[in-house]
Amino acid sequence: MNVSATDSAGETIDYSAPDSLQKSTAALNIDIAQIALLQARLGLLTMLEKHGQGESLPGNYILFGNRPVEGLFSRMLESEIWTIPADENCLVCGRHPIDGDVDSKADAILALANCEE
């Protein structure tokens, strides 16, 4: 899928092409706070789901649009949930050797959280 946007100068930026020029955009504090709240909510939903008290999300990647984007978001404040497979060569989601078992460490931390009503 081609994900592109038009900047204030009218130039189209293709965010789906990693080798193309990427430009940052300014964000308002309210935009940053809104994304932080979404992340917190998703973290809590994930914790509840791990303890059998919530439903799992239908994907592993969430896109949130604060404005309409042709071909992706038809209106502002719309979101999409996608499933994107891990890339073995990715330093973030790939299967690289790491110090210890991150999943079991994360589970141990979550077990300490009280997820009961």
Backbone as JSON, one array per atom type, in Angstrom:
{
  "sequence": "MNVSATDSAGETIDYSAPDSLQKSTAALNIDIAQIALLQARLGLLTMLEKHGQGESLPGNYILFGNRPVEGLFSRMLESEIWTIPADENCLVCGRHPIDGDVDSKADAILALANCEE",
  "N": [[0.84, -1.17, 0.0], [0.56, 2.18, -0.81], [1.46, 4.82, 1.09], [1.01, 8.08, 1.41], [1.45, 11.62, 1.84], [0.59, 15.08, 1.62], [2.64, 17.84, 1.97], [2.88, 21.16, 3.52], [3.87, 22.74, 1.49], [2.84, 21.65, -0.73], [4.11, 19.44, -1.74], [4.29, 15.98, -2.43], [4.79, 13.38, -0.17], [6.11, 10.23, 0.13], [5.56, 7.94, 2.43], [5.72, 5.22, 2.52], [7.92, 4.31, 1.24], [10.94, 3.42, 2.2], [13.48, 4.26, 1.32], [13.12, 6.74, 0.26], [13.05, 10.36, 0.5], [12.41, 11.46, 3.73], [10.35, 13.5, 5.65], [9.99, 15.42, 8.58], [7.19, 16.45, 10.56], [5.62, 19.18, 12.22], [4.28, 18.93, 15.51], [1.52, 19.46, 17.6], [1.21, 20.06, 21.13], [-1.17, 18.94, 22.06], [-1.64, 16.95, 20.16], [0.51, 15.23, 20.67], [-0.07, 14.49, 23.31], [-2.47, 13.15, 22.89], [-1.66, 10.89, 21.4], [0.01, 9.72, 23.31], [-1.9, 9.03, 25.25], [-3.37, 7.14, 23.8], [-1.39, 5.17, 23.52], [-1.02, 4.45, 26.2], [-3.56, 3.43, 26.78], [-3.65, 1.22, 25.02], [-1.56, -0.27, 26.1], [-2.64, -0.93, 28.61], [-4.89, -2.41, 27.77], [-3.55, -4.55, 26.58], [-2.29, -5.69, 28.82], [-4.56, -6.5, 30.29], [-5.62, -8.38, 28.49], [-3.6, -10.31, 28.48], [-4.04, -11.41, 30.95], [-6.4, -12.69, 30.68], [-8.66, -11.09, 30.75], [-9.61, -9.47, 28.79], [-10.11, -8.66, 25.29], [-8.06, -9.67, 22.55], [-6.22, -7.56, 20.31], [-7.0, -7.14, 16.83], [-4.67, -7.14, 15.31], [-1.2, -6.08, 14.96], [-0.23, -3.55, 14.66], [-0.98, -0.19, 14.82], [-2.47, 2.44, 13.17], [-3.03, 5.86, 13.37], [-4.9, 8.56, 12.44], [-4.79, 12.03, 12.47], [-5.91, 13.67, 10.73], [-7.67, 13.76, 7.56], [-6.42, 11.47, 5.11], [-5.84, 10.8, 1.86], [-6.87, 7.74, 0.54], [-6.31, 6.37, 2.86], [-7.21, 7.44, 5.47], [-10.43, 8.46, 5.83], [-11.55, 10.45, 7.28], [-10.9, 12.81, 9.96], [-9.25, 11.77, 13.03], [-9.46, 9.04, 12.74], [-8.78, 5.5, 12.83], [-6.72, 2.65, 12.0], [-6.15, -0.83, 12.17], [-3.55, -2.97, 11.62], [-1.96, -6.03, 10.54], [1.31, -6.73, 10.59], [3.97, -8.61, 9.55], [6.9, -9.71, 11.38], [10.18, -8.61, 10.54], [12.99, -10.38, 9.85], [15.47, -9.15, 9.61], [15.25, -6.77, 10.88], [16.18, -4.43, 13.38], [14.53, -3.9, 15.48], [12.1, -5.51, 15.48], [13.04, -7.93, 14.58], [14.61, -11.21, 14.96], [17.01, -11.04, 16.74], [19.98, -11.83, 18.63], [19.66, -11.28, 22.06], [20.15, -9.93, 25.37], [19.17, -12.14, 27.55], [15.81, -13.44, 28.06], [13.41, -11.59, 26.82], [10.59, -11.73, 26.65], [9.82, -13.42, 28.81], [10.75, -11.88, 30.92], [9.16, -9.6, 30.63], [6.65, -10.75, 31.08], [6.94, -11.46, 33.77], [7.07, -8.95, 34.96], [4.5, -7.98, 34.3], [2.99, -9.81, 35.74], [3.24, -8.87, 38.28], [1.59, -6.71, 38.29], [-1.62, -5.62, 39.29], [-4.3, -6.73, 37.81], [-6.93, -7.08, 38.27], [-10.41, -6.35, 38.76]],
  "CA": [[0.0, 0.0, 0.0], [1.3, 3.43, -0.88], [0.98, 5.78, 2.08], [1.65, 9.36, 1.13], [0.77, 12.8, 2.34], [1.03, 16.3, 0.98], [3.08, 18.8, 2.99], [2.33, 22.51, 3.38], [4.34, 23.32, 0.24], [2.18, 20.95, -1.82], [4.93, 18.31, -2.18], [3.81, 14.68, -1.97], [5.82, 12.61, 0.52], [5.74, 8.82, 0.16], [6.06, 7.36, 3.67], [5.83, 3.76, 2.39], [9.18, 4.01, 0.57], [11.98, 3.73, 3.18], [14.66, 4.9, 0.73], [12.8, 8.08, -0.22], [13.24, 11.45, 1.45], [11.4, 11.5, 4.78], [10.32, 14.81, 6.3], [9.23, 15.46, 9.83], [6.17, 17.49, 10.61], [5.44, 19.73, 13.55], [3.15, 18.38, 16.24], [1.05, 20.25, 18.73], [1.2, 19.32, 22.4], [-2.41, 18.17, 22.17], [-1.45, 15.76, 19.34], [1.42, 14.35, 21.39], [-0.81, 13.96, 24.46], [-3.47, 12.21, 22.38], [-0.96, 9.65, 21.06], [0.45, 9.13, 24.58], [-3.08, 8.41, 25.85], [-3.66, 5.92, 23.02], [-0.39, 4.17, 23.88], [-1.33, 3.98, 27.55], [-4.76, 2.6, 26.69], [-3.28, -0.05, 24.39], [-0.77, -1.0, 27.08], [-3.56, -1.48, 29.6], [-5.66, -3.46, 27.11], [-2.65, -5.7, 26.4], [-2.14, -6.31, 30.13], [-5.81, -7.19, 30.6], [-5.76, -9.53, 27.6], [-2.65, -11.34, 28.94], [-4.59, -12.02, 32.16], [-7.69, -13.28, 30.36], [-9.76, -10.19, 31.08], [-9.89, -8.57, 27.68], [-9.98, -9.24, 23.97], [-6.83, -9.29, 21.87], [-6.4, -6.7, 19.16], [-6.97, -7.92, 15.6], [-3.45, -6.88, 14.57], [-0.07, -5.7, 15.8], [0.22, -2.22, 14.27], [-2.12, 0.72, 14.8], [-2.27, 3.74, 12.53], [-4.02, 6.82, 13.84], [-4.84, 9.78, 11.63], [-5.42, 13.21, 13.06], [-6.55, 14.4, 9.63], [-7.92, 12.86, 6.43], [-5.32, 11.17, 4.19], [-6.46, 10.11, 0.73], [-6.53, 6.33, 0.42], [-6.05, 5.75, 4.15], [-8.16, 7.93, 6.47], [-11.45, 9.26, 5.16], [-11.91, 11.57, 8.16], [-9.95, 13.01, 11.06], [-9.35, 10.94, 14.22], [-9.79, 7.67, 12.33], [-7.65, 4.6, 13.05], [-6.69, 1.38, 11.3], [-5.31, -1.84, 12.82], [-2.96, -3.85, 10.6], [-1.04, -7.09, 10.96], [2.54, -6.63, 9.82], [4.88, -9.64, 10.05], [8.23, -9.28, 11.79], [11.24, -8.7, 9.55], [14.14, -11.0, 10.51], [16.62, -8.26, 9.55], [14.94, -5.52, 11.6], [16.8, -4.34, 14.7], [13.48, -3.76, 16.49], [11.19, -6.66, 15.54], [13.72, -9.14, 14.12], [15.03, -12.18, 15.96], [18.44, -10.88, 17.0], [20.35, -12.26, 19.98], [19.55, -10.23, 23.07], [20.56, -10.34, 26.71], [18.06, -12.72, 28.3], [14.52, -13.67, 27.42], [12.61, -10.39, 27.04], [9.19, -12.08, 26.87], [9.6, -13.92, 30.18], [10.96, -10.75, 31.82], [7.96, -8.77, 30.53], [5.58, -11.48, 31.76], [7.18, -11.35, 35.21], [6.67, -7.59, 35.37], [3.05, -7.91, 34.2], [2.41, -10.61, 36.81], [3.23, -8.06, 39.48], [0.52, -5.72, 38.17], [-2.92, -6.12, 39.71], [-5.21, -6.49, 36.69], [-8.3, -7.46, 38.64], [-11.3, -5.21, 39.02]],
  "C": [[0.88, 1.23, 0.0], [0.69, 4.42, 0.1], [1.72, 7.08, 1.85], [0.81, 10.48, 1.7], [1.32, 14.0, 1.59], [1.41, 17.31, 2.06], [2.54, 20.19, 2.68], [2.77, 23.19, 2.09], [3.71, 22.64, -0.97], [2.96, 19.77, -2.36], [4.38, 17.02, -1.61], [4.98, 13.9, -1.39], [5.32, 11.18, 0.63], [6.37, 8.16, 1.38], [6.19, 5.84, 3.59], [7.12, 3.35, 1.7], [10.34, 4.4, 1.49], [13.19, 4.46, 2.61], [14.38, 6.31, 0.23], [13.06, 9.11, 0.88], [12.09, 11.46, 2.45], [11.48, 12.87, 5.46], [9.54, 14.69, 7.6], [8.19, 16.56, 9.74], [6.02, 17.96, 12.05], [4.21, 19.09, 14.2], [2.79, 19.32, 17.38], [1.09, 19.41, 20.0], [-0.05, 18.46, 22.54], [-2.33, 16.9, 21.32], [-0.57, 14.75, 20.06], [0.71, 13.72, 22.58], [-1.83, 12.92, 24.02], [-2.83, 10.87, 22.04], [-0.48, 8.96, 22.33], [-0.72, 8.44, 25.28], [-3.47, 7.12, 25.12], [-2.67, 4.81, 23.37], [-0.67, 3.59, 25.27], [-2.55, 3.05, 27.53], [-4.44, 1.23, 26.08], [-2.43, -0.9, 25.32], [-1.65, -1.66, 28.12], [-4.41, -2.6, 28.99], [-4.83, -4.72, 26.91], [-2.47, -6.43, 27.72], [-3.39, -7.09, 30.51], [-5.97, -8.45, 29.77], [-4.82, -10.65, 28.05], [-3.16, -12.05, 30.18], [-6.02, -12.52, 31.95], [-8.89, -12.38, 30.63], [-10.08, -9.2, 29.97], [-9.69, -9.29, 26.36], [-8.66, -8.79, 23.34], [-7.16, -8.41, 20.67], [-6.29, -7.53, 17.88], [-5.73, -7.66, 14.74], [-2.34, -6.47, 15.52], [0.45, -4.29, 15.5], [-1.01, -1.32, 14.16], [-1.72, 2.04, 14.16], [-3.39, 4.65, 13.01], [-3.84, 8.11, 13.06], [-5.52, 10.94, 12.3], [-6.03, 14.11, 11.99], [-6.8, 13.42, 8.49], [-6.66, 12.69, 5.57], [-5.91, 10.32, 3.08], [-5.94, 8.67, 0.64], [-6.29, 5.63, 1.74], [-7.09, 6.14, 5.2], [-9.16, 8.84, 5.77], [-11.86, 10.48, 5.98], [-10.86, 11.71, 9.26], [-10.28, 12.1, 12.24], [-9.82, 9.52, 13.91], [-8.56, 6.78, 12.57], [-7.83, 3.33, 12.23], [-5.8, 0.44, 12.1], [-4.86, -2.81, 11.74], [-2.17, -4.96, 11.27], [0.16, -7.02, 10.02], [3.51, -7.66, 10.38], [6.24, -9.06, 10.42], [9.21, -9.5, 10.64], [12.49, -9.22, 10.25], [15.36, -10.09, 10.55], [16.42, -6.95, 10.31], [15.57, -5.55, 13.0], [15.76, -4.24, 15.81], [12.66, -5.04, 16.59], [11.82, -7.97, 15.09], [14.14, -10.03, 15.28], [16.54, -12.12, 16.16], [18.76, -11.35, 18.41], [20.29, -11.08, 20.94], [19.93, -10.79, 24.42], [19.34, -10.85, 27.47], [16.8, -12.84, 27.47], [13.59, -12.51, 27.75], [11.16, -10.74, 27.36], [8.94, -12.56, 28.3], [9.81, -12.81, 31.2], [9.72, -9.84, 31.81], [6.79, -9.44, 31.23], [5.72, -11.39, 33.27], [6.77, -9.98, 35.73], [5.15, -7.46, 35.35], [2.37, -8.7, 35.32], [2.34, -9.84, 38.11], [2.1, -7.02, 39.48], [-0.8, -6.36, 38.6], [-3.93, -5.76, 38.62], [-6.64, -6.9, 37.01], [-9.11, -6.21, 38.93], [-11.46, -4.95, 40.47]]
}
